[in-house]
Amino acid sequence: AQKLVNLPKHEVEFADPFTSLGGVRELRDGRVITVDPRDKTVQLIDLKSGSATKIGREGQGPGEYSLPQRLVALPGDTSAIYDPLNSRYLLVGPDGKTGKDFRMEETAVGAGRGGGPGAGMRIGGNAPKGSDARGRLYYEAPPFSFSPDGPGSSSDTAAIVRYDRLTKKSD
């Protein structure tokens, strides 16, 4: 038998709607950063006051994004906006200001599944699935690999790939 659970009334509410919420990250002080890929907006929202401040702007230059798709939590209330159209991540500090951007080094995965040297798929274009306390990013590798000796093969499992931003290496 399933038990009915009544949730408590919410403490705060943000009145403005979102078209498509691609990511939410709560900062230590209770403010939240949101990413809306459809509206191409990133906001710093103060739920206590109900105010929202736009972060960055649409474009291809410094502090800009073309398609803010996902939000990745990094240490110290820093966040990274995954922007596949610009092939990069844009850093956002806890103050809501954009900082440097970085590109993930293209990394071959799948070589351990029967492929020879250099065989495998590249994960540089994949959206991250998460991060850890050291700021390393995690991806799901494709469940197939290519071999220089013949056709590719698929699997019912996929590798988890960890990318270290400091060393620019994956494992």
C-alpha positions in Angstrom: 0.0 0.0 0.0 1.3 3.4 -0.9 1.3 6.1 1.8 0.0 9.6 1.0 2.5 12.3 2.0 1.4 15.9 2.3 4.2 18.3 1.6 4.5 21.5 3.8 3.6 24.8 2.3 6.5 26.4 0.4 8.4 29.1 2.2 9.0 31.4 -0.8 7.9 31.7 -4.3 9.3 33.4 -7.4 6.4 34.8 -9.3 7.9 35.1 -12.8 7.5 32.0 -15.0 10.2 30.0 -16.8 9.7 28.7 -20.3 12.1 25.7 -19.8 14.2 25.3 -16.7 17.6 23.7 -17.7 19.2 24.1 -14.3 18.9 25.5 -10.8 21.7 26.0 -8.3 21.1 27.2 -4.8 24.0 29.3 -3.3 25.0 29.2 0.3 23.1 32.4 1.1 19.8 31.1 -0.3 19.9 32.9 -3.7 19.6 30.7 -6.8 21.0 30.7 -10.3 18.7 29.5 -13.0 19.3 28.6 -16.7 16.4 28.8 -19.2 17.7 27.4 -22.5 14.5 28.3 -24.4 14.5 31.9 -23.4 18.4 31.9 -23.5 18.6 33.5 -20.1 20.6 33.0 -16.9 19.4 34.7 -13.7 20.5 35.3 -10.2 17.3 35.2 -8.1 16.9 36.4 -4.6 13.9 34.6 -3.3 13.6 36.7 -0.1 13.2 39.9 -2.0 11.7 38.4 -5.2 14.2 40.1 -7.4 16.1 38.7 -10.4 19.3 39.9 -12.0 20.2 38.8 -15.5 23.7 37.2 -15.7 25.7 37.7 -18.9 24.0 38.1 -22.3 23.5 36.4 -25.5 26.4 36.4 -27.9 29.8 34.9 -28.6 32.1 37.2 -26.8 33.5 37.3 -23.2 30.7 36.9 -20.6 28.2 35.8 -23.3 26.5 32.6 -24.2 24.6 31.4 -27.3 22.6 28.6 -25.7 22.9 28.3 -21.9 21.8 24.7 -21.6 22.9 23.3 -18.3 24.3 24.6 -15.0 27.1 22.9 -13.2 28.0 23.4 -9.5 31.6 24.1 -8.8 33.4 24.7 -5.5 32.9 28.0 -3.6 29.5 28.8 -5.0 31.1 29.2 -8.5 29.0 27.7 -11.3 29.6 26.9 -15.0 27.1 27.4 -17.7 27.3 24.7 -20.4 27.0 26.5 -23.8 27.1 23.9 -26.6 26.7 26.5 -29.4 29.9 28.3 -28.3 31.5 24.9 -27.4 32.5 26.2 -24.0 31.6 26.7 -20.4 31.2 30.1 -18.9 32.1 30.6 -15.3 29.8 32.5 -12.9 31.0 33.7 -9.5 28.8 33.8 -6.4 28.3 37.5 -7.0 26.5 36.6 -10.2 29.2 38.1 -12.5 30.5 36.1 -15.4 34.2 35.3 -15.4 36.5 33.3 -17.6 35.3 30.6 -20.0 36.9 27.3 -20.7 36.7 24.7 -23.3 36.9 21.0 -22.4 39.7 19.3 -24.1 38.3 16.8 -26.7 38.8 13.4 -25.0 38.6 10.0 -26.7 36.6 7.4 -24.7 35.8 3.9 -25.6 39.3 2.7 -26.5 39.1 0.2 -23.6 36.2 -1.5 -25.3 38.0 -3.3 -28.0 39.2 -0.4 -30.0 42.7 0.3 -30.8 44.8 3.3 -29.9 42.7 6.5 -30.5 39.5 4.5 -31.0 36.4 5.8 -29.3 34.0 8.7 -29.2 34.8 12.2 -28.2 33.0 13.6 -25.2 33.8 17.3 -25.7 30.3 17.9 -27.1 28.3 16.1 -24.4 26.5 17.8 -21.6 27.9 17.1 -18.2 25.9 15.0 -15.9 27.4 16.4 -12.7 30.5 17.6 -10.8 32.3 16.9 -7.6 33.7 18.9 -4.7 37.0 19.4 -6.6 35.2 20.8 -9.6 35.8 17.8 -11.9 33.0 17.2 -14.4 31.3 13.9 -15.1 29.9 12.6 -18.4 28.2 9.5 -19.6 30.2 8.1 -22.5 28.3 6.7 -25.5 27.4 3.0 -25.1 29.2 2.2 -28.3 32.7 2.3 -29.7 34.4 2.2 -33.1 37.2 0.0 -34.0 39.7 0.7 -36.8 39.5 -3.0 -37.7 35.8 -3.2 -38.5 32.4 -2.0 -37.6 31.5 -0.4 -34.3 30.0 -2.3 -31.4 27.3 -1.3 -28.9 26.9 -2.2 -25.3 24.1 -2.2 -22.7 26.3 -0.2 -20.4 28.2 3.1 -20.7 31.3 4.3 -19.1 31.4 7.3 -16.7 34.1 9.7 -17.7 35.6 12.2 -15.3 37.2 15.4 -16.6 39.7 17.3 -14.5 39.6 21.0 -15.4 43.0 21.7 -13.8 45.0 18.9 -15.5 42.7 18.9 -18.6 42.7 15.1 -18.5 40.0 12.5 -18.5 39.7 9.1 -16.9 
